[in-house]
Amino acid sequence: MFSPRSRKLDGDAPDGKSSAHPLIVVGSGIAGLQAALTAAVETEVLLISAGPVERTNSSRAQGGIAAAIGPDDNTELHEQDTYIAGRGLCRPTAVQILVKSAAARIQDLVDIGVPFEDDLGLEGGHSRNRIVHAGGAATGEHVARALAAQVMAHPRIEIMTGIRVRGLWVEDGECIGVLSDAGAIPGRATILATGGAASLWARTTNAPAAVGGGIAAAYKAGARVADMEFTQFHPTALAGTSLLLTEALRGAGAVLLDTHGARFIDELAPRDVVARAIDAQAGTVTLDLRSIDRNRFAGLMDSIGRECGLDPANTPIPVAPAAHYFIGGIVTDLDARTDIDRLYAAGECAATGVHGANRLASNSLLECLVFGRRAAIDAVRLPDVDVPAVAPELGPSEPPPTAELKEALWRDAGLIRDGHGLEQLLEAPHTVVRLIAEAALTREESRGVHFRADFPFEDEHFHAHVVQRRGQEPVLEAWA
């Protein structure tokens, strides 16, 4: 069994060094669980989770997993739909890996008992029905539960819960562990699967912990981050709550209505288009669910009733956009390697380039499965590493975002932003907020989910990724 070590490590070797045995995975969402299970085939794994393994932000994912497995579909169509949604910024090699791996990753989940439904759903931006669902609007919960059960039963995986990683242990350009509130924990490689940062906004569908802690830690340690200006705002959260009303509802026939009861938008247009169209409406926008099969989405229908006291079988439900998916993150290659040796990132905390300027619906859980696995396959090949007997001091932690800061981010870096508002965020006390503002100021155009009122059109000059490194000015990079 492995235990956290504080500044003085146990089992020091005669030369003042100590071996670090486990592969460390930080985060127990779907990317982290997938990485841990894959790595455990060959090595011991230490999975560190701030909260219960059974309940993470991944569990809240309602939509499904995109996979070109229907008789009228193929990976080329899935690839093309991803490019169209991404507005020219998708990294082609990453997209090709994603779509070509989808069928195998779905089969993996079937093999461990995920109860996928027989029919394939349709969501915005997809040219075919290709969304694999479990439990109607509970796909994330079913997938996370099945993976968590495998992880908790695996003899090579040790789980530490209630531990918050606050920094990375980097020596001579190598990540040799993590710095946590339980002490320094050495490992021969570290995979960050810490999730995104969409809970930094006042209106969000995410769990409160999704504030970019892993992204901030990697950035402070010297890793590059990219695409921080791109956050996807889901069009249909239940107004005044964090309850997401999945796009699968619109794929099944639910329609958006203005205050006069008239449709005003193609409900399955890309999410950024639908979200801004809702935001532009005067008065309350509702989602009409009266034609939807309640049995298919029974849990969600019950949640709607509990949250707002309305019966979706009889009354259209008020909706509004909310921050949903953080596209930016830690820059990785196609095997999830970061700029720092022995440090990997997978899932929403990573910037693979697969989503471009706007994530295609239901590509996110697929990304977790595909790149969480690739990170583990690469990481287990690394030899062990000697660890100094004394770990570095733990620096100050990120301050928790206040309600005032979240409101400021919603106002100045929300659906529509401009230079004046973004400049107000540059002195924010939170690292990720400052990175978001700096990247959004750098991108003087509107593309995908990033819409600037002062630069309302796409500009070919910005057909590239905004990349940031600590102590340096942002640069534009084209990724193949």
N, C-alpha and C positions, 0 to 999 in steps of 0.2 A: 504494500500500500504506500502511496505517496502522501507526504504531508507538506504544508507550506513551511518555508524556512524564512526566518526573519534575517536580520543583517548577518548574524553568524550562522553559517550553514552546518547541518549535521553531516557526519561522515566525511570530514575533510581528508583529502589525500595528503601524503607527506609533503608534497611540494606546495601546499596551500591551496590546492584546487579540488573541486568535487565534481563528480560526473552528474549530468542531468539526464535522467532516463526517459521520462514520458514525453510523448507529443502532447502539447497543450492545445486545447480548443476552448476559445473564450466565446460563450454564447450558446444557448440551447434552443434556438429557433431551428427551423428546418435546415438551414445551411450548416449550422453547427452539429446538429444530430447526424446529418448525412456524412459530414466530414469525420466525425468520431467513429461511426459504424464502418466506414470504408477503411480508415486507418487501422482499426482494431483487428482486421484480418491478419495484419502483420506485426503489430506492435502494441505496447501498452499505451493507453490514452488517458489523460487527465482532462475531464470536461469541467469547466468552471462556469457557473451560472449565478447571476445575481439573484434570481428568483427561482421558483419551482420549475423543474424541467417540463412538467406536464402542462404548464400554462405560460406561454410566451406570446409575443406580438404576432408570431406566425399563426397562432391559433385563431386569431381574429380574421384571417384571410377568408373571405366568403366566396370569391369568384370561382377559381378553379385553376387548372393547369393547361396551358396551350400545347397541343400536340397534333401534328398532321397525320392522323391515323384513320380518318374517314375514307370511304371508297372514292369520293370525288376530290380528295385532297392530296397534296404532296409537300415535301419540305421546301421546294422552290417557291410555292405559293406562300407558305408561312414566312419564309425569308423575305419575300417581297413585301408582305404586309408589315413586317417589322421595320423595314427600311422606310416605308411610306410614313408610318407613325413617327419615326425618329427624325424626320425632316432633314435628311442628308448627313446626320452625324453618327449613325450607327457604325460600329467597327465591323467591317465585313467578315473578317476571320472569326470574330467572337460570335456573330450571328449564325454563321454556318455551323459552328460547333454546337450552339444552342439547339437549333432546329433539328439537326441530324441526330442528336442524342435523346430527343424527347421520347420516342417510342420505348427505348430501352429503360429509361428512368421510370416511365409509367409502369412498365412490366415489373420492375423492382418493387414498386409499391403494391401492386397486385399480389406479388409473391409473399408479402408480409401481412396481407389481409386488409388492405385499404378497400372499403366497399364502394368502388366507383359505380356510378349509374351507367346504364347501357347507352343512353342517348348522349350525343355531343351537343353542347350549348353554343350559342352565338353571342359574341360580345363586340363592342365597338372597335372598328378598325380591321376586323377579320373578314376576309372574303369567303370564308367557309365556316360551317359549324365544326369547331375543333376544340372546344373547351371541355375538358374532362372534369366532372363534378363528383363529389361525394356528399351525401346528406343535404342535397339542395344547396343551401347557402352556408354549408359548414365544412367545406373542403379542407381549409387550413387546419381546423380542429381535428378532423379525421386523420390527415396525414401526420400532423405533429404527434398525435396520440400513438399512432402505430410505430413511428420511429422512436419515440421516447420509450415505449415498452421494450423495444429491441435493445436500446442503449442501456436501460436500467438492468436488463437481464444479462448483459454481456460480461464475461469474466475478466476481460482485458480493459474494461473501461471503469475508471473511478470517477465518481461525480462529487464535486464540491459545490454546494449551494449556499446562498446567502453571502457569497464572496464578491466584492466589487473590485474589478481590475481598474486601477487608477493610473497606470503608466506601463511602459515597456522597459525591459532590462536589455540595454544595448551596449555591447562592448566591441570596440574595433570594427564597427559597421555590421555586426551580427546581433540578431535578437536571440538572446539565450534564456529568455523567460519573461515573466511579467511581475509587476510591482502591484500588490494588492493591499487592501486594508487588513489582510491577514498576514502580511509579510511578503518577502520576495519568494517567488516560485520559479525554479529553473526548469527548462525544458529544451530538448534538442531542436525543436521548431515550434512556432506558435502560429495558430490559425485564428485570426479574428473573424468572428461571425456575430458581431455585436449589434447588427441592425442599423436602421437609418436614423433620421433626425426630425421626422415630421411632427413630433410632439412639441417642437419649439414654437409652432404657430398656435395662436389662440384657439382656432377652430381646427380640429384634427380628428381623424378616425383611429389614431394610434394609441397604444398604451402609454402611460405617462413616462416610462423609462426610455422611450425612443427619442433621445436628445443628442445623439451623435458622440457618445463617450469614446467609443473605439476609434472613430475618425479623428477626434481631437488628440487622443493618445498617440496614434501613428504619426500625425502631422508634427506634433511636438518632438517626436523621436527622430524626425528627419525624412519621413516618407512623403512623397508627393500626393496631393489630392487633386481631383478634377471634377468638372461638371457641377460644381457646388451651386450654381445659379438655377439648376433645373430641379424643381419639385413639382410633382404631379398632384393637382388638386382634384379630388374625386367630385364629380358633379352632384352626386345624390347622397349626402348624409342627411339623416333625419334632422330637420332644423332645430337648432338649440341643443343638440346632443352630439355624442361621438359615435352614434350608431350608424354604421354604413349600410346603405341599401344597395346591394350588389348590382352590378351591371347585368348580371344574368336575368334580373327582373325585366329590364328593358329588352334584352334579347328574347325573352319569352312573351313580349307584347305590351309591357307597361309603357305608358306614354306620359310625357311632360306637358303640363298645362299652365298657361299664364293665368292672371287674375280673372280673365273673362272666360276661362274654361277652354281656350283654344290651344292647339299644338303650335309651337313656334320654332322647333328645331328637329333635325333628324336625331333621334335618341341614340343612334349607334354611330354617330360621327366621333372622331377622336375626342378623348376626354377633355383636352384643353379647349377645344371648340365648344363643347357642350357646357363646360363649367363657366366660360366667359359669357355664353349666351344666357345662362341662368342669372349670372351676376348682373347683366345689363337690364334685366326685366324690372319694371317698376312694380312693387308689391310682391306678394308671396307666390312662389312657384310651387306647384304640387305634382306629385307622381301618382298617376291613376293606376292602382293595382287591382281594380275590380274584376278585370278579365283573367287574372292570374290564378292558377291552380294553388289553392292554399295548402293542400297536402304536400306538394313538392317543396314548399318553403315554410313548412309549419313552424319551425323554431323562430325564424325571422319574423313571421307574421305575429307570433305571440309577443316577441320583443317589442315590436312597434306598438302594440296595444298597451304594454306595460309602460313604455317610455312616454307616450303622448296621450294616452287615453282615447285614441281613435281606432275605429274598426276599419282596417284597410279593405275589407270586403264591401263596405258601403260608402266610404269617404276617401277622396284623394288625400294623400299625405304630404304635408309641407316639407320641402327639401331645400338644401343650400349646399354650395361647395365647401369642402374642407380639405386641409392638407392631408395627403394620403400616402404618397410614395416618394422617398428621397432618392433621386436618380444619381446624384453625385456621391463621391466617396474616395476611398484610397485607391490610387492608381495601381492596377495589376496587369500582368501579362496573361496569356491564355491559360496558364497553369496556376493562376491566382497568386503568383509571386509578386511581392512589392519591391520597392527600391532597396529595402533593408534585407540583407541575407537572412535566411531562416524565418522570415516573417511573411505570412500569407494573409489574404483577406478574401472573404466569400460572402455572397448574399448582398443585402441592401447596404452594408457598409463599404462595399467595393465599387470601384468604377472600372468595369471591364470595357465600357463603350458599347455594350450590347443594346442599350436602350436609346442611345442618341439623345435627341432633345425632347423626347416624349415616349414613355414606355407603352408598348402595345399591351393591351389588357391581357392578364394572366400569363405573361412571360416571366413574372417575378418569381413565383414559386418554382418554375422550371429552372430559372437561373440558379436558385439556391441548390437545387438537386444536382444540376450539371457541374457547377463550378465548386460547390462544396466537395464533391467527389474528386474533381481534378486536383484541388488543393491537397487533399489527403494522399492521393496517389503519388504526387511529387514529393510531399514532405516526408513520407516514410522512407524514401531513398537516402535521406541525409544521414551521414555518420553522427555518432554522438559528439558532444562538445564538452570541453572542460569549462568549468564555471569558477570564477574567482570566489575565494572564501568569504569576501565581504561584498554585499550588494550595495548599489548606490542608494542614497537617501531618497525617500519618496517626496516628490515635490508637491506643491499645493494642488488641490483638486479643483476641477471646474466648479464654479458656483452654480447651484441649481437655477434654472431660468425662472424668473419671477413672472407673475401674471402681467405686470407692466411691460416686460420685455417681449412676452409672447404677443401681446396686443400690438406692440410697435412693429414686430416682424410681420404680423398679418397686414397691418396698414401700409408698411413701406416696402415689403418684399412679398406681397401676396399675389393674387391673380394678375393684377396690373400694378406695375411699379414704375418709378422714374428716378432720374439721377439725384434729385434733391432729397427724396425720401431715403434712398439707399445710403447717401452720405451720412445721414443721421445714425445709421447703424454701425459705422466703422469704428466707433469707440465703445461698442457694447462690451460688457464684461464677460461674455461667453465666446470662446474661440470659434465655434462653428458658425455662430451668427455673424461674426466679423468676416469669416471666409465666404459666407453666402453673399454678403453685401459687396465685398471686393470683387468677386467673380461676376456678379450681376452688373456692377458698374463697368467692368472691363468689356462685357458683351453689349456693345452699343448697337443693338438690333433687337428684333422680336423673332423668336424661333421656337416652335413647339410650346412647351409650358412656360417659357420665359417671354413675357410680354411687357415691353417698355413703351409707355405712352409717348415718350420723347423720341423714340426710335421705333416706329410702329411697323417697319418692314424688314424682311430678311436682307442681309448684306453679305455678298459673297466673300468679303474679307474675313468674316467670322465663320466660314465653313471649316471650323476646327474646334478643338477642345480647349477650354481655359484651364490651365494647369498651374497649381500653386505649390510652392515650397517655402518652408519657414525661412525668413530672412531675405527672400528674393521677390522681385516683382512678378506678377502673373505673366505667363507666356501662352501663346497660341500654338497648339500642336495638332497635326493631322495624324490620325492613327489608321493603319492598314489592318 
